[in-house]
Amino acid sequence: MDTSAVRQHVRATWDSAILPSLRDFIAIPALSPAFDADWATTGHLDAAAEHLRAWIDGRGLPGATLEIVRLPERTPLLVVDIPGTVADAETVLLYGHLDKQPPVGGWSEGLDPWTAVERGERLYGRGAADDGYAGYAATAAVEAVRATGGEHARCVIMLETGEESGSPDLPAYLDHLGERLGEIALVVCLDSGGHDYDRMWLTTSLRGLVSIDVTARVLESGQHSGLAGGIVPSSFRVLRALLERLEDSATGELLLPELSVRIPEHRVEEARATAETAPASALPLHGGTRTVTDDPLELLLNNSWRPSLSVIGAAGFPLPADAGNVQRPFTTLSLSFRLPPTADAKAALGAIQKALTTDVPHGASIEFDRIDIADGWDAPELAPWLRAALDTTAREVFGSPWGAVGLGGSIPFMGLLAERYPAAQFVVTGALGSDSNAHVPDEWLHVPQAVRVTEAVAHILDAQARGHQAG
């Protein structure tokens, strides 16, 4: 395919068709089911799926079939099946998700989570970058291939509505659709990104996850601190002591062996190459706050192949303005453990629970709730055709070599697909940057990067189909 023709077609599609529809998609408050227990009644997830279904249907892709699949008591799944232009080519699965994180407070003046706002190259709004653009980009990439004389294998676009909740319904849908999907040769996931917007970034690993709420309970009810203090142990102190078993508070190093793995040498070399070419992550450090180390390589490895703990929520505390002199009866902390890509999440959970319930200080009661685990993912070695396609595409579309990144977050679907389709190749990429504000206020999509990613996917689809023909 001619690079300039693909570029022209993709950019015209973004300007005339994608951006207007994406603005309307932003307005749909399609909270993931973990944040909207009444999702089946509110209907926002269904509305998001129908919005994309209608838009893709209106594109008139020859022979395409579209279906919003709904298994009982499970979130909807949009499946778009597009016949290939080459006979008997293996299937390409293009993945994205339509559910969104909650709006959270603190959006900047003039911005709103459910109102699309364009400022220069940025499109603000919840779900713009994570991951509403993906279905549009996948469709536009297939269109560009066909419009510019390229070839593509059968393409199945799959857009789920539970990714931000850990994709709990996807295993059931893969079982349900297994025969229809057939064998998957290539997976393209657009729910990722990289360190800058100057090149194409290929995600080569994803961390796993253990999420758990732990409560230390010491009293049946709160008591006057003047009467109970020094007699009844503080529930917060109990949890603080237990957390020291899990994490070195001075360094942040996690101490349980089940949470760590030996980092493969080739991933260390990838991280070293990235550290030499990419800028440091643009995180908004406050005041004189410093990162945990000044070594860029160690920062990358910390965020991709080493475990970390974040305390992401708490209960049992009044607001400071409402706090009285009370010995509180309990403290609850929400613990989020990011695990190395090849760590066993189930074994990690067992080790965490054992550490938190063995010889508890003062015999306090320990309770667990809202437990969630997900294994990580380590990409298979790139096939020669895919490496060549990435090299060429990065040069022609981005004007610079592609970079490899180990992502600190999780995309549960990738590990699930790798297990089911062990021979598949993976292209996990996207338009997200470290400053795109996914999950936090002021989420924004870098539109030119999204356009370039769309172009890149078109070239990769063509390369995969032509490689099949040559084979």
N, C-alpha and C positions, 0 to 999 in steps of 0.2 A: 504494500500500500504506500501511496505517496504521503509523506509526513505532512506536508503543507495542506493537502486536501483533507486529511483527517483532522488536523488542527482547525481548519476553517469550519468543517461540519460540526465538530464538537462545540466550538465556541458559539456558533450560531444557535445551536440547540440549547445551550445554557442560557443565552441571553433571551431568546424568544419563548422558550417553553419551560425550562427547568426552574429558573429563578421565580417566575410568577407563581408556579405551583408550590414551590418550596416555601414561599412566604405564607401561603395558606396552610401548609402543613404545620408550620411553627405555631399557628394559632390554635391547634388542636392540643388540649392538655392531656395527652395520652400517657399518663403516669404508668410506670411499670407496676405489675400487681403487688409487689412488695410494698409499694407506697400508696396503693389504692385498693383496699380490701374489697370494695364494691365495684371493681372494674367491669364486672359482667352487667351491672345495672346502669352505671354511668354511660357505658357504651363508647368511651373515648378510644380505646384500643381498636374496636371495630371500625370506628370512624376513620382512624389513621390508615388501617388496612384498606378500607374502601376508597379512601382518597388516592392512594397509590395505585390500586387496581384500576380505577377509572382513568387515571392519567396514562398508565401504561397501555391500557386497552385502546385509548384514543390515538396512540402512536401508530397503530396499524401494522405491527410486525407480522410479516407473512407466516401464516400457519400457527401462530402463537396461541396457546390455551392458557387461560388465567382462572385461578380458583382460590377463594379464601377458604382454607380447610379449617374446620372446627370440630375437634374431638370433644366429647362431653366433659364439661368442667375444666377445659383447658383454653388458654389464650389463643386467639386466631393466628393463623399462619398463611401468608400470601405466597402462592407458588405460581411462577410464570414459566411455562415450558415452551422454548423456542426451537423449532427444528433447525438442524445445521445446514449449511450450504454444501457440505461434503458428506458423502455417504459413509455410514458405518463408523464415523469417528466417535471416540469415547466422549462421555459427557463432561461438561464443565459446570461446576456449581458456583454461582455467585451469591455471596451471603451479605446480608445487612440486617438491621433491626429497626423497628418503628416505635418501640416504647421509649419513654424518656425518664430521666431523673426528676425528682421534685424540683419546683422552682427555686426554693430557698430564698431568704431575704438578702437585701444588700445590693441589688442591682443599681448600677450607676444612673445618675440623672438622665432622663430621656430614653432609658432602656427598660424593657419589660420582658419577662420570660415568654409571654404568649403573643408578643407583637414583633414582627420582623422589622428590623431597622438596618439600613445599609449606610455604612460610613466608609467611603473609599473602597478598599478591597475586602472589607469585612461585612459579613451578614450576621447580625446578632439575633439571638433567640434560642430558647431551649429546644434542643433536638436538631438544630441546624447542622452542626458538625458531628454530633454523637447521637444518632447516626443517620439522620433523616435524608441526607444527600445521597446515601449509598444506592438506594433503589433507582434513583434517577440516573446516577452515574453509570450503573451497570447496564441499564436500558440504552442509554445514549451511546455507550461503547459498542454494543451490538449493532445499533443503527449505523454508526460510523463505519464499521467494517463492511456492512452491506452496501452503503452508499458510495464507498470509494474503491470498490472492486476487490475487496478482501474476502477471506474465507473464515468461517468459524464452525466449530463443532456444535452439536446440540448443547444449548445453554439453558440451565435451569436457574432462575433467580428465586431465591428463598429469603423472604423477609419475615422475621419472627417478631413477637411482641412481648417477650419475656426476658430478653438478654440482661437488662439492668437488674433483674431479680435472680440471676444465675442460670437462666435458660432451663428451668425445671421441666418444661413441657417438651423440649426438643427430642429427648430419647423416645418418647411415645410417638412423636410425629415421624421420626426416622424409621421406627418399626412399621408404622402405618403406611409410609410412602416407599419403603425399601424396594419393593418389586418395581414400582413405577420409576424410581430414580435409576435403578440399575447400577452399573459400576461407574464410579467417579474417578476420572483421570486427573483433573485439575480443580483445585479449590481456590477461588478468588474471594478474599475477605476484605472489605473496605472499612472496617471498624477499627482502624489503627492510624499510625502516623509516625512522626519522627522528631528530630531535634531542630529542624529548621524548615523553611519553605523554599529552599534553593535546589533541592534534589529529590529524587525518589527514594523513599525509605522502605526497606523490606524488613518486616518483623520476623526474627528468626527464633524467638522463644517468648513464652508468656509464663508469668508466675502463677502458681496455684494459690488457693485461698482456704483459710479456716476462719470462720466468723462465729463468735459465741458471746452470749451475754452471761456474765458471772455475777452472782449476788452473795455477799457476806451478810448474814443476819445474826444479830446479837441480842435483840430485845423483841418482846411482843409488841411494844409500843414505845414511842419516844418518851424520854425522861429528862427532867431538869438537869442540865449539865453540872450544876453545883452539887447536886445530890449523887449523880451517877458517875461523874468524871473521876477517874482514878480507881473506880471500882469495876465498872463494866468496860471491857475493851472497846476501842473505837472500831467500828466496822470498816472505816476507810483504812485504818492502820493494818487491819487484818489483810485486806486486799493488797495494800502496798507491800507487805511482807511476802505475800504469795507471788506477786508479780516479780519480785527479786529472784525468784526461782526460775523464772522464764527469761528475764532480760537483765543484762547488766545496765543499770540505770546511768552509769557514768559514760558508757560507750554506745549503748543501743544494741550491742551484740546479743543475739538470742542464744540461750545456753543449752537447750535440749538437743541432743544429737539427731533426733528424728526430724528436726526442722532444717537440717543443712545437708548439702551434698558436695561432692568434689566437682568443681567447675571444669567442664571439658576444656582442654587447651585451645581448641579451635575457636571456642566462644571467647576465651580470653583474648586471643589475637584479633578477633572481630571487634571487641570492645576497645582494644588498643588503637586500631585503625580509626574507629569512630572518634575516640578522644583526641586524636591528632588532627581531625578535619572538621569536626562539628563544634559549635560554640557550647558553652555550658548552658544547662537548662535555664530558661528565663522564668524562674520562680520568684514571686514577689516577697523576698526576705524583708523583714521589718527591722528598721533601725540598724543596729550593729550586729544583728544575727549572722552567724557564719554557718556554712554547710559543715557536715560532720567531719570532712577532711578536705584538704585543698588539692588532692590528687584526682584529676579528672577520670583516670582509669578506675580508681577505687570507687568513685561515685557511681560510675556506670555499672560496675559489678555489684555494688550494694543494691542498686535499683533493679537488677535483672536476675542475678543468680544467687543472691543471699537473702535470707529471711529477714523480715522486719515486722514490728508490731506498732499499730496505731490504736490508741484509745479513741474511738469515734463517737462515743455517747456515754451518758451517765444518767442515773436516776437515784432518787432518795435524797437529793439536795434541794433545798429551797433556793430561790434567787437571793443574792446577797442582801438586797433591800428588805427581804421578807424573813431573813434568818434570825431566829431567836436563840437564846442560850439553852439549846436542846441537844442531848445526846441522842443522835438519830438511830433508829432501830436497824437500819440496813443501808448498804451501799451497793449499787449495781453499776458495773462498767461493761460497755460493749467493746469487745476486743476484736480487732481485725488483723489477722496474721497473713502476710504475703509470703508464700513459700517458693523455693527454687522450682524451676520448671519440671524437674524430674523427681521431686520429693513425693512421697506417698502421703496424700492429704489425710487419709483415714488413720494411718499410723501416727501422724502428727497430732491429730485431734485426740487420740487415745493418750499420748504422752502429755499433752497439755492438761487434760482432765485429771490424770493421775497426779501430776505435780500440784494441782490446785486443791486436791482433796486428801492428800496424805499429810498426817500430822499437822492439821490446821491449827494455827495459833489460838490458844484459849478455847479450843473445841467449838469455835463458831460454826454455824450451819452454812454450807456452801450449796448453792442451787445454780443450775444451768438452764438456759432458755435460748430460743432462736438460734439453733445450731445449723450452720451451713458449711459445706466443704466442696472444694472443686480441685481436681488435679490440674497441674500446669501442662505445658506443651513445649516440646523441642522440635523444631522443624527438621524434616528429612533433608538429606543432601540434595542439592539442586541437580536436576538432570542437565546434561550438556546443552540440550536445545533451549531449556529455560534460562540457564545462565547466559547463553549467547543472546537470547531475546532481551533479557534485562539489561545487558551491557549496551546493546544497540538502542533500545528504547530510552534508557537514561541519557545517552549521548544526544539523541535526536530530539527528544521532547524536553528534557530538563537542562541540557547543555553541560552536564557534569556527571561523574560516576554515581551510581546508586550507593546508598549506605545501608549497613545492617544495624539493627537495633534490637536489643532484648527489652521487651516491654515489661514494665513493672506491674501492670495490671493483668486482668484475666479476661479471656474470651472462652467460656466453657465449651462452646461449640467446636472449637478447633481440636481440642483433645478428643472429643467424642468422634469427630470425623476421622481423625488420624487412626483411632482404634478400629473404626469400621472399614476404612479404606486405606489399608497400610501401604498400598502402591501409589497413592495419589501424590501429586506435587502440590505445593501450597505457595500462593502469592498473598501474603497478609500485608496490606499496605493501607494507605488512606491519607486524608487531608488534615488530620489532627496534628497540632504542635503542642509543645509543653505549655504554651501560653494561650491555648484555645479555650480554656476555662470549662472543660467538660466537667459536669457534676457540680459546679460552683456558679456563683453569679457571673453575669456578662459572658455567657457562652457565645462563641462566634466562629464562623466558618471562613477560612481564607479562600475566597472564591477562585482566584487564579490557580491556587494549588489544586483545588478540587477539579478544575478544568483539565489541568495537566495530568492528574491521576486518571481521569476519564480517558484521555488520549492514550495513556500508557496501557490501560486495560485493553483498549481496542487493538493495539499492536501485539500484545501478548496473546489475545484470542486468535489473531491471524497467524502468528508464529506457531501456536499449538496445532491449529488445523493443518497448516502446510507441512509441519513436521510429521503429522499422521499420514498425509498423502505420500510424502517421500518415503515413509517407512513401509 
